[in-house]
């Protein structure tokens, strides 16, 4: 079953976000949210640096699996780093020291950054 859509007014912290994604993988769903709204912000999370981020409804199970695999290796040290999106803004997030962009994992900053910097 897809996860319930959240409000930006009540975002979760990263620990809760990671736990929620781990649990969701047991559900065997293809996407996090309603597939009619693939590009819609579905889950809201506050990064460790205090920035508001959202995971889009179209995020796929394959993308979540890859994110969790990185998390299993890096633990809480896994960095979220803004990289240039297809539209040219610094709001798409990549992960870890190799700035891995995970296909099917659509996590973005609510407000684009002016310059890229590591988000712990």
GURO-800065 format. One record per atom (N, C-alpha, C): atom name; y, z, x. Coordinates in steps of 0.1 Angstrom, whole numbers, plus 2048, in hexadecimal, padded with zeros to 3 digits. Atoms other than C-alpha are relative to their C-alpha. Example, Ala and Ser with C-alpha at 12.3 -4.5 7.8 and 13.67 -1.06 7.14 Angstrom:
<pts>
@atomo: N&Y: 7F4&Z: 800&X: 809
@atomo: CA&Y: 7D3&Z: 84E&X: 87B
@atomo: C&Y: 80C&Z: 800&X: 809
@atomo: N&Y: 7F5&Z: 800&X: 7F7
@atomo: CA&Y: 7F5&Z: 847&X: 889
@atomo: C&Y: 80B&Z: 808&X: 7F8
</pts>
This chain:
<pts>
@atomo: N&Y: 7F4&Z: 800&X: 808
@atomo: CA&Y: 800&Z: 800&X: 800
@atomo: C&Y: 80C&Z: 800&X: 809
@atomo: N&Y: 7F4&Z: 800&X: 7F8
@atomo: CA&Y: 822&Z: 7F8&X: 80D
@atomo: C&Y: 808&Z: 80D&X: 800
@atomo: N&Y: 7F8&Z: 7F4&X: 800
@atomo: CA&Y: 839&Z: 814&X: 817
@atomo: C&Y: 80C&Z: 800&X: 7F6
@atomo: N&Y: 7F4&Z: 7FF&X: 809
@atomo: CA&Y: 854&Z: 820&X: 7FF
@atomo: C&Y: 80C&Z: 7FD&X: 808
@atomo: N&Y: 7F3&Z: 803&X: 7F9
@atomo: CA&Y: 876&Z: 812&X: 807
@atomo: C&Y: 808&Z: 80C&X: 801
@atomo: N&Y: 7F7&Z: 7F5&X: 7FD
@atomo: CA&Y: 88E&Z: 82B&X: 816
@atomo: C&Y: 80E&Z: 7FC&X: 7FF
@atomo: N&Y: 7F2&Z: 801&X: 7FF
@atomo: CA&Y: 8B3&Z: 830&X: 814
@atomo: C&Y: 805&Z: 803&X: 80E
@atomo: N&Y: 7FA&Z: 7FD&X: 7F3
@atomo: CA&Y: 8C9&Z: 82E&X: 832
@atomo: C&Y: 807&Z: 80E&X: 800
@atomo: N&Y: 7FA&Z: 7F3&X: 801
@atomo: CA&Y: 8D8&Z: 84F&X: 826
@atomo: C&Y: 7F6&Z: 80B&X: 804
@atomo: N&Y: 80A&Z: 7F6&X: 7FC
@atomo: CA&Y: 8B7&Z: 861&X: 82E
@atomo: C&Y: 7F6&Z: 7FB&X: 80B
@atomo: N&Y: 809&Z: 806&X: 7F5
@atomo: CA&Y: 8AA&Z: 852&X: 84F
@atomo: C&Y: 7F7&Z: 80B&X: 806
@atomo: N&Y: 809&Z: 7F7&X: 7F9
@atomo: CA&Y: 88D&Z: 862&X: 861
@atomo: C&Y: 802&Z: 800&X: 80F
@atomo: N&Y: 7FF&Z: 800&X: 7F1
@atomo: CA&Y: 88B&Z: 86B&X: 886
@atomo: C&Y: 7F5&Z: 7F8&X: 805
@atomo: N&Y: 80A&Z: 809&X: 7FA
@atomo: CA&Y: 876&Z: 857&X: 89E
@atomo: C&Y: 7F2&Z: 806&X: 7FF
@atomo: N&Y: 80E&Z: 7FA&X: 801
@atomo: CA&Y: 859&Z: 870&X: 89E
@atomo: C&Y: 7FA&Z: 7FD&X: 7F3
@atomo: N&Y: 805&Z: 802&X: 80D
@atomo: CA&Y: 856&Z: 86E&X: 879
@atomo: C&Y: 7FD&Z: 7F1&X: 7FD
@atomo: N&Y: 802&Z: 80E&X: 801
@atomo: CA&Y: 85A&Z: 848&X: 87A
@atomo: C&Y: 7F3&Z: 7FB&X: 806
@atomo: N&Y: 80D&Z: 804&X: 7F9
@atomo: CA&Y: 83E&Z: 844&X: 894
@atomo: C&Y: 7F4&Z: 805&X: 7F8
@atomo: N&Y: 80B&Z: 7FA&X: 808
@atomo: CA&Y: 827&Z: 85B&X: 87F
@atomo: C&Y: 7FE&Z: 7F8&X: 7F4
@atomo: N&Y: 801&Z: 807&X: 80D
@atomo: CA&Y: 82F&Z: 848&X: 85F
@atomo: C&Y: 7F9&Z: 7F2&X: 803
@atomo: N&Y: 806&Z: 80D&X: 7FD
@atomo: CA&Y: 826&Z: 827&X: 870
@atomo: C&Y: 7F1&Z: 801&X: 804
@atomo: N&Y: 80F&Z: 7FE&X: 7FD
@atomo: CA&Y: 805&Z: 835&X: 87E
@atomo: C&Y: 7F8&Z: 802&X: 7F3
@atomo: N&Y: 807&Z: 7FE&X: 80C
@atomo: CA&Y: 7FB&Z: 841&X: 85C
@atomo: C&Y: 7FF&Z: 7F3&X: 7F8
@atomo: N&Y: 800&Z: 80C&X: 807
@atomo: CA&Y: 805&Z: 820&X: 84C
@atomo: C&Y: 7F5&Z: 7F6&X: 804
@atomo: N&Y: 80B&Z: 809&X: 7FB
@atomo: CA&Y: 7ED&Z: 80D&X: 862
@atomo: C&Y: 7F3&Z: 803&X: 7FA
@atomo: N&Y: 80D&Z: 7FD&X: 806
@atomo: CA&Y: 7D0&Z: 81F&X: 851
@atomo: C&Y: 7FF&Z: 7F9&X: 7F2
@atomo: N&Y: 800&Z: 805&X: 80D
@atomo: CA&Y: 7DB&Z: 80F&X: 830
@atomo: C&Y: 7FB&Z: 7F1&X: 7FF
@atomo: N&Y: 805&Z: 80E&X: 800
@atomo: CA&Y: 7D1&Z: 7EB&X: 83B
@atomo: C&Y: 809&Z: 7F7&X: 7F9
@atomo: N&Y: 7F7&Z: 809&X: 807
@atomo: CA&Y: 7F0&Z: 7DB&X: 82C
@atomo: C&Y: 805&Z: 7F6&X: 80B
@atomo: N&Y: 7FB&Z: 80B&X: 7F7
@atomo: CA&Y: 7FE&Z: 7BB&X: 83B
@atomo: C&Y: 80E&Z: 803&X: 804
@atomo: N&Y: 7F2&Z: 7FE&X: 7FD
@atomo: CA&Y: 823&Z: 7C5&X: 839
@atomo: C&Y: 804&Z: 80E&X: 7FB
@atomo: N&Y: 7FB&Z: 7F3&X: 803
@atomo: CA&Y: 837&Z: 7E5&X: 838
@atomo: C&Y: 806&Z: 801&X: 7F2
@atomo: N&Y: 7F9&Z: 7FF&X: 80D
@atomo: CA&Y: 84B&Z: 7DD&X: 819
@atomo: C&Y: 7FC&Z: 7F4&X: 7F7
@atomo: N&Y: 801&Z: 80A&X: 80A
@atomo: CA&Y: 84D&Z: 7C6&X: 7FB
@atomo: C&Y: 802&Z: 7F2&X: 807
@atomo: N&Y: 7FF&Z: 80D&X: 7F9
@atomo: CA&Y: 847&Z: 7A2&X: 808
@atomo: C&Y: 80B&Z: 7F7&X: 7FA
@atomo: N&Y: 7F5&Z: 807&X: 806
@atomo: CA&Y: 862&Z: 795&X: 7F0
@atomo: C&Y: 80D&Z: 802&X: 808
@atomo: N&Y: 7F4&Z: 7FB&X: 7F9
@atomo: CA&Y: 87B&Z: 7A7&X: 806
@atomo: C&Y: 7FE&Z: 801&X: 80F
@atomo: N&Y: 804&Z: 7FF&X: 7F2
@atomo: CA&Y: 86F&Z: 79F&X: 829
@atomo: C&Y: 80B&Z: 804&X: 80A
@atomo: N&Y: 7F5&Z: 7FD&X: 7F7
@atomo: CA&Y: 891&Z: 7A0&X: 83A
@atomo: C&Y: 809&Z: 80C&X: 7FC
@atomo: N&Y: 7F9&Z: 7F4&X: 805
@atomo: CA&Y: 89C&Z: 7C0&X: 827
@atomo: C&Y: 7FD&Z: 80C&X: 808
@atomo: N&Y: 802&Z: 7F3&X: 7F9
@atomo: CA&Y: 8A1&Z: 7E1&X: 839
@atomo: C&Y: 7F7&Z: 809&X: 7F7
@atomo: N&Y: 80A&Z: 7F9&X: 808
@atomo: CA&Y: 883&Z: 7F5&X: 82D
@atomo: C&Y: 7FF&Z: 80F&X: 804
@atomo: N&Y: 800&Z: 7F3&X: 7FB
@atomo: CA&Y: 880&Z: 814&X: 843
@atomo: C&Y: 80C&Z: 802&X: 80A
@atomo: N&Y: 7F4&Z: 7FC&X: 7F8
@atomo: CA&Y: 89D&Z: 826&X: 854
@atomo: C&Y: 7FC&Z: 80B&X: 80A
@atomo: N&Y: 803&Z: 7F6&X: 7F5
@atomo: CA&Y: 89A&Z: 839&X: 875
@atomo: C&Y: 80C&Z: 802&X: 809
@atomo: N&Y: 7F6&Z: 7FD&X: 7F7
@atomo: CA&Y: 8B2&Z: 84A&X: 88C
@atomo: C&Y: 7FA&Z: 800&X: 80E
@atomo: N&Y: 805&Z: 801&X: 7F2
@atomo: CA&Y: 8AC&Z: 841&X: 8B1
@atomo: C&Y: 803&Z: 80D&X: 807
@atomo: N&Y: 7FD&Z: 7F4&X: 7F8
@atomo: CA&Y: 8AC&Z: 85C&X: 8CB
@atomo: C&Y: 80E&Z: 801&X: 804
@atomo: N&Y: 7F2&Z: 800&X: 7FC
@atomo: CA&Y: 8CF&Z: 852&X: 8D4
@atomo: C&Y: 809&Z: 801&X: 7F4
@atomo: N&Y: 7F8&Z: 7FE&X: 80C
@atomo: CA&Y: 8DA&Z: 857&X: 8B0
@atomo: C&Y: 805&Z: 7F4&X: 7F9
@atomo: N&Y: 7FD&Z: 80C&X: 807
@atomo: CA&Y: 8DD&Z: 833&X: 8A5
@atomo: C&Y: 7F7&Z: 7FE&X: 7F4
@atomo: N&Y: 808&Z: 803&X: 80C
@atomo: CA&Y: 8D2&Z: 829&X: 882
@atomo: C&Y: 7FA&Z: 7F2&X: 802
@atomo: N&Y: 808&Z: 80C&X: 7FE
@atomo: CA&Y: 8B6&Z: 80F&X: 883
@atomo: C&Y: 7F9&Z: 7FE&X: 7F3
@atomo: N&Y: 809&Z: 803&X: 80B
@atomo: CA&Y: 8A2&Z: 7FD&X: 868
@atomo: C&Y: 7F5&Z: 7F7&X: 803
@atomo: N&Y: 80C&Z: 809&X: 7FF
@atomo: CA&Y: 880&Z: 7EE&X: 866
@atomo: C&Y: 7FF&Z: 7F8&X: 7F3
@atomo: N&Y: 800&Z: 809&X: 80C
@atomo: CA&Y: 87F&Z: 7D0&X: 84F
@atomo: C&Y: 7F2&Z: 800&X: 7F9
@atomo: N&Y: 80B&Z: 801&X: 809
@atomo: CA&Y: 867&Z: 7CC&X: 832
@atomo: C&Y: 7F5&Z: 7F6&X: 805
@atomo: N&Y: 809&Z: 80A&X: 7FB
@atomo: CA&Y: 857&Z: 7AE&X: 842
@atomo: C&Y: 7F8&Z: 803&X: 80C
@atomo: N&Y: 807&Z: 7FB&X: 7F4
@atomo: CA&Y: 84A&Z: 7C2&X: 860
@atomo: C&Y: 7F1&Z: 7FF&X: 7FD
@atomo: N&Y: 80E&Z: 802&X: 802
@atomo: CA&Y: 825&Z: 7B9&X: 864
@atomo: C&Y: 7F7&Z: 80B&X: 806
@atomo: N&Y: 809&Z: 7F7&X: 7FA
@atomo: CA&Y: 807&Z: 7CE&X: 86B
@atomo: C&Y: 7FD&Z: 7FD&X: 80F
@atomo: N&Y: 802&Z: 803&X: 7F2
@atomo: CA&Y: 801&Z: 7BB&X: 88B
@atomo: C&Y: 80B&Z: 805&X: 809
@atomo: N&Y: 7F5&Z: 7FB&X: 7F9
@atomo: CA&Y: 824&Z: 7C4&X: 897
@atomo: C&Y: 800&Z: 80F&X: 802
@atomo: N&Y: 801&Z: 7F1&X: 800
@atomo: CA&Y: 81F&Z: 7E9&X: 88E
@atomo: C&Y: 7F5&Z: 804&X: 80A
@atomo: N&Y: 80B&Z: 7FD&X: 7F7
@atomo: CA&Y: 7FE&Z: 7E9&X: 8A1
@atomo: C&Y: 805&Z: 7FF&X: 80F
@atomo: N&Y: 7FB&Z: 802&X: 7F2
@atomo: CA&Y: 80F&Z: 7DB&X: 8C0
@atomo: C&Y: 80A&Z: 80B&X: 804
@atomo: N&Y: 7F6&Z: 7F5&X: 7FD
@atomo: CA&Y: 82C&Z: 7F5&X: 8BE
@atomo: C&Y: 7F8&Z: 80D&X: 802
@atomo: N&Y: 807&Z: 7F4&X: 7FE
@atomo: CA&Y: 813&Z: 811&X: 8BA
@atomo: C&Y: 7F8&Z: 800&X: 80D
@atomo: N&Y: 807&Z: 801&X: 7F3
@atomo: CA&Y: 7FF&Z: 804&X: 8D8
@atomo: C&Y: 809&Z: 803&X: 80B
@atomo: N&Y: 7F6&Z: 7FD&X: 7F6
@atomo: CA&Y: 81F&Z: 806&X: 8ED
@atomo: C&Y: 803&Z: 80F&X: 800
@atomo: N&Y: 7FD&Z: 7F2&X: 802
@atomo: CA&Y: 826&Z: 828&X: 8DF
@atomo: C&Y: 7F5&Z: 809&X: 806
@atomo: N&Y: 80B&Z: 7F8&X: 7FA
@atomo: CA&Y: 803&Z: 834&X: 8E9
@atomo: C&Y: 800&Z: 800&X: 80F
@atomo: N&Y: 7FF&Z: 801&X: 7F1
@atomo: CA&Y: 809&Z: 829&X: 90D
@atomo: C&Y: 80C&Z: 808&X: 805
@atomo: N&Y: 7F3&Z: 7FA&X: 7FB
@atomo: CA&Y: 82E&Z: 834&X: 910
@atomo: C&Y: 803&Z: 80D&X: 7FB
@atomo: N&Y: 7FD&Z: 7F4&X: 806
@atomo: CA&Y: 82F&Z: 851&X: 8F9
@atomo: C&Y: 80E&Z: 801&X: 7FB
@atomo: N&Y: 7F2&Z: 7FF&X: 804
@atomo: CA&Y: 851&Z: 85F&X: 8F0
@atomo: C&Y: 80A&Z: 7FA&X: 809
@atomo: N&Y: 7F7&Z: 807&X: 7F7
@atomo: CA&Y: 85F&Z: 84E&X: 90E
@atomo: C&Y: 803&Z: 7F1&X: 7FD
@atomo: N&Y: 7FE&Z: 80E&X: 804
@atomo: CA&Y: 85D&Z: 82C&X: 8FD
@atomo: C&Y: 80E&Z: 7FE&X: 7FC
@atomo: N&Y: 7F2&Z: 803&X: 803
@atomo: CA&Y: 880&Z: 81E&X: 8FD
@atomo: C&Y: 801&Z: 7F5&X: 7F6
@atomo: N&Y: 7FC&Z: 80B&X: 809
@atomo: CA&Y: 890&Z: 809&X: 8E2
@atomo: C&Y: 80C&Z: 7FA&X: 806
@atomo: N&Y: 7F5&Z: 806&X: 7FA
@atomo: CA&Y: 8A7&Z: 7F0&X: 8F1
@atomo: C&Y: 805&Z: 7F4&X: 7F8
@atomo: N&Y: 7FA&Z: 80B&X: 808
@atomo: CA&Y: 8BF&Z: 7D9&X: 8DE
@atomo: C&Y: 7FF&Z: 7F3&X: 809
@atomo: N&Y: 800&Z: 80D&X: 7FA
@atomo: CA&Y: 8BA&Z: 7B4&X: 8E7
@atomo: C&Y: 806&Z: 7F6&X: 7F7
@atomo: N&Y: 7F9&Z: 80A&X: 808
@atomo: CA&Y: 8CB&Z: 795&X: 8DB
@atomo: C&Y: 7F6&Z: 7FA&X: 7F5
@atomo: N&Y: 808&Z: 805&X: 80B
@atomo: CA&Y: 8BE&Z: 78A&X: 8B9
@atomo: C&Y: 802&Z: 7F1&X: 7FF
@atomo: N&Y: 7FF&Z: 80E&X: 802
@atomo: CA&Y: 8B9&Z: 766&X: 8AE
@atomo: C&Y: 80E&Z: 7FC&X: 7FC
@atomo: N&Y: 7F2&Z: 803&X: 804
@atomo: CA&Y: 8DC&Z: 768&X: 89F
@atomo: C&Y: 80A&Z: 804&X: 80A
@atomo: N&Y: 7F7&Z: 7FD&X: 7F5
@atomo: CA&Y: 8EB&Z: 774&X: 8C0
@atomo: C&Y: 806&Z: 80E&X: 801
@atomo: N&Y: 7FB&Z: 7F3&X: 7FF
@atomo: CA&Y: 8F2&Z: 798&X: 8B8
@atomo: C&Y: 7F6&Z: 809&X: 807
@atomo: N&Y: 809&Z: 7F6&X: 7F9
@atomo: CA&Y: 8E5&Z: 7B6&X: 8CC
@atomo: C&Y: 7FC&Z: 80B&X: 7F6
@atomo: N&Y: 805&Z: 7F6&X: 809
@atomo: CA&Y: 8D2&Z: 7C7&X: 8B0
@atomo: C&Y: 7F1&Z: 800&X: 7FE
@atomo: N&Y: 80E&Z: 800&X: 800
@atomo: CA&Y: 8AE&Z: 7BD&X: 8B2
@atomo: C&Y: 7FB&Z: 809&X: 80B
@atomo: N&Y: 804&Z: 7F7&X: 7F6
@atomo: CA&Y: 89A&Z: 7D7&X: 8C5
@atomo: C&Y: 7F3&Z: 7FB&X: 807
@atomo: N&Y: 80C&Z: 803&X: 7F8
@atomo: CA&Y: 881&Z: 7D1&X: 8E1
@atomo: C&Y: 7FC&Z: 80E&X: 806
@atomo: N&Y: 806&Z: 7F3&X: 7FD
@atomo: CA&Y: 86B&Z: 7EC&X: 8F0
@atomo: C&Y: 7FB&Z: 801&X: 80E
@atomo: N&Y: 805&Z: 7FD&X: 7F3
@atomo: CA&Y: 863&Z: 7FC&X: 911
@atomo: C&Y: 807&Z: 7F9&X: 80C
@atomo: N&Y: 7F9&Z: 805&X: 7F4
@atomo: CA&Y: 86C&Z: 7F3&X: 935
@atomo: C&Y: 800&Z: 7F1&X: 801
@atomo: N&Y: 801&Z: 80E&X: 7FF
@atomo: CA&Y: 862&Z: 7CF&X: 930
@atomo: C&Y: 807&Z: 7F9&X: 7F5
@atomo: N&Y: 7F9&Z: 805&X: 80C
@atomo: CA&Y: 878&Z: 7CB&X: 911
@atomo: C&Y: 7F8&Z: 7F6&X: 7F8
@atomo: N&Y: 809&Z: 808&X: 808
@atomo: CA&Y: 85B&Z: 7BF&X: 8FD
@atomo: C&Y: 805&Z: 7FE&X: 7F1
@atomo: N&Y: 7FC&Z: 804&X: 80E
@atomo: CA&Y: 865&Z: 7AD&X: 8DC
@atomo: C&Y: 7F2&Z: 7FF&X: 7F9
@atomo: N&Y: 80D&Z: 801&X: 806
@atomo: CA&Y: 848&Z: 7B3&X: 8C5
@atomo: C&Y: 800&Z: 7F7&X: 7F4
@atomo: N&Y: 800&Z: 809&X: 80C
@atomo: CA&Y: 840&Z: 796&X: 8AD
@atomo: C&Y: 7FB&Z: 808&X: 7F4
@atomo: N&Y: 803&Z: 7F9&X: 80D
@atomo: CA&Y: 83F&Z: 7A3&X: 889
@atomo: C&Y: 804&Z: 80E&X: 7FF
@atomo: N&Y: 7FA&Z: 7F2&X: 801
@atomo: CA&Y: 851&Z: 7C4&X: 891
@atomo: C&Y: 80F&Z: 7FE&X: 800
@atomo: N&Y: 7F2&Z: 804&X: 803
@atomo: CA&Y: 874&Z: 7C0&X: 882
@atomo: C&Y: 808&Z: 80D&X: 7FF
@atomo: N&Y: 7F8&Z: 7F4&X: 7FF
@atomo: CA&Y: 887&Z: 7DF&X: 88E
@atomo: C&Y: 80E&Z: 7FC&X: 806
@atomo: N&Y: 7F3&Z: 804&X: 7FC
@atomo: CA&Y: 8AD&Z: 7DB&X: 891
@atomo: C&Y: 80A&Z: 80C&X: 7FF
@atomo: N&Y: 7F5&Z: 7F7&X: 801
@atomo: CA&Y: 8CC&Z: 7F0&X: 897
@atomo: C&Y: 808&Z: 7FC&X: 7F3
@atomo: N&Y: 7F7&Z: 803&X: 80B
@atomo: CA&Y: 8E2&Z: 7F3&X: 878
@atomo: C&Y: 80D&Z: 7FA&X: 805
@atomo: N&Y: 7F3&Z: 805&X: 7FA
@atomo: CA&Y: 901&Z: 7ED&X: 88D
@atomo: C&Y: 7FD&Z: 7FA&X: 80E
@atomo: N&Y: 803&Z: 806&X: 7F3
@atomo: CA&Y: 8FD&Z: 7D4&X: 8AA
@atomo: C&Y: 808&Z: 807&X: 80B
@atomo: N&Y: 7F9&Z: 7FB&X: 7F4
@atomo: CA&Y: 906&Z: 7E0&X: 8CC
@atomo: C&Y: 809&Z: 7F5&X: 806
@atomo: N&Y: 7F8&Z: 809&X: 7F9
@atomo: CA&Y: 921&Z: 7D1&X: 8E1
@atomo: C&Y: 7FA&Z: 7FB&X: 80D
@atomo: N&Y: 808&Z: 803&X: 7F4
@atomo: CA&Y: 90C&Z: 7D2&X: 900
@atomo: C&Y: 7F3&Z: 807&X: 800
@atomo: N&Y: 80E&Z: 7FA&X: 800
@atomo: CA&Y: 8E7&Z: 7D9&X: 906
@atomo: C&Y: 800&Z: 80C&X: 808
@atomo: N&Y: 802&Z: 7F4&X: 7F9
@atomo: CA&Y: 8DD&Z: 7FB&X: 911
@atomo: C&Y: 7F3&Z: 806&X: 7FB
@atomo: N&Y: 80D&Z: 7FA&X: 803
@atomo: CA&Y: 8BD&Z: 80F&X: 911
@atomo: C&Y: 802&Z: 80B&X: 7F5
@atomo: N&Y: 800&Z: 7F6&X: 80B
@atomo: CA&Y: 8B6&Z: 824&X: 8F1
@atomo: C&Y: 7F4&Z: 809&X: 802
@atomo: N&Y: 80B&Z: 7F7&X: 7FF
@atomo: CA&Y: 8A0&Z: 842&X: 8F9
@atomo: C&Y: 7FA&Z: 803&X: 7F3
</pts>
